[in-house]
Structure formats: C-alpha cells, structure tokens
Amino acid sequence: MLDEGTRKRGKDEKIQDRRVAKIDPTDIRKVIYAVDAYRSHVYYDLSWVIPLVEGGNLGRQFAENWKDLQRKLIKMASITGNIPGLIRLARLQNLFEALYQIAVPVMFVTLFAGIFAPGLEIVRTVAPYAAVFGFSTMIIGLLSRFFIGQRIGKRVDAYFVQNPEAQKLRALDVRDAVQGLIDELRRYLSITDESPEKQLVGIALLDYQNIEVVKKPRPWRKYYLVRVTP
C-alpha cells in the first residue's frame, strides 16, 4: 500500500498537471509580443491567436476576455485608415512582399535546374535571366520591407503625437491584457519549476509588473528581452 506521503505527492502532481496541462509558454510569449506591439502602433494580424484561445493554451483569464480585447485591437488597427497616404504605402509594401514570395521559389528552381540538368539548352538559356530576376526581386523585397515599413512607422507615430488621446483608453486595456499573460507565464514557471531564462519575452514597453530586462533593444532588434520574476 502507498503511504500517506506518496499519496499526497501523487495528488499534488495531478493538481499541477491539471493547471498547466494546456498552457503553452511559447504561445504565451508570442501573444505577449504581438499584443504589446499594438501599444506601439504596430498592428499585427492576430487571427492565429484564436485557435490558441479556443485550445486553452493561454490560460482561462485571457480566454474569458479575448472577444472584448479582440474588438478593441481591431478598432485600434482601423484608426490607421484615417492617416493620409498610409493605405497606399501599405498596398505598395504588400506588392513588394508578394514579389519577394515569388522570387524565393524562382531562385530555388533555378538552382536545382542548374544542378540536376545543366546540359539542357533551355536551362542554359533561361537560368541566367531567372537567377537575375529572382535575386534582384528578392533584394528589392527585403529593402522595401525595411524602408516602406520605416515610412509607415513614422507616419503612424506622427499621427499619435498629434492625437495623443486617440488610443489612450484602449491602450490601457491592452496593457492589462499583456500583464495578465505575464502573470499566467509566472504561474506556469512557478508550478513547473522551469527557469525563466528559458522563456524570455520580447516587449516594446516596460510598464509591466514582475519583469526584469535581460537585453535592451538593438538596431536589428527593436524590443526588450525580459524575464518574468517571482
């Protein structure tokens, strides 16, 4: 027969397993990053969050508040439609992004054709042009993603400098939602005894509780890396 201590440990393990059975710390970290970005006027498509909410991967509290939060996030993103010239820049960025998506497979097809069928006349004729097209389009796509994105960011920031009250109340609700996810991650790490160093979180703003900066932003990384604290 099992002694009392063994039974108690087994019961505690079942409780712990139940509390973290569906929680995925990686998903929580991704959603923290994407939702926090809305406070900095960077509006990602969050349709991928819906199955995580429905699957219970982000905790009960976030799931209960998700529909209301989603409406607010959509309204925050829709404001950018009022900024002059922004829609045109976004369409131009999408065009270059589409060209980039075409260029990558063209490069791979050209590479494989040159390796496996170098003797074919059509390969020798077409491959150089395809390679030049693919490489140049890929470079243009990468550069446009940076430069057009930079122009979009400046216009969005300028709009909110001129209209500081535009998102104030919604931004506070978004901060509370991110704080809830940080707290959920803390609970997960506490229950599983996993090291916070293995679950660093990327955020743009630092007005959250129970976080500690590990790495500051860099030119190639525009966000802080933080760990949650006990």
Secondary structure, DSSP 8 states (H G I E B T S, - for coil): ---HHHHHHHHHHHHHHHHHSS--HHHHHHHHHHHHHHTTT-----TTHHHHHHTTTT-HHHHHHHHHHHHHHHHHHHGGGGSTTHHHHHHHHHHHHHHHHHHHHHHHHHHHHHHH-TT-HHHHHHHHHHHHHHHHHHHHHHHHHHHHHHHHHHHHHHHHHH-TTTTHHHHHHHHHHHHHHHHHHHHHHHHHT--GGGG-EEES----SSEEEEE--BTTB-SEEEEE--
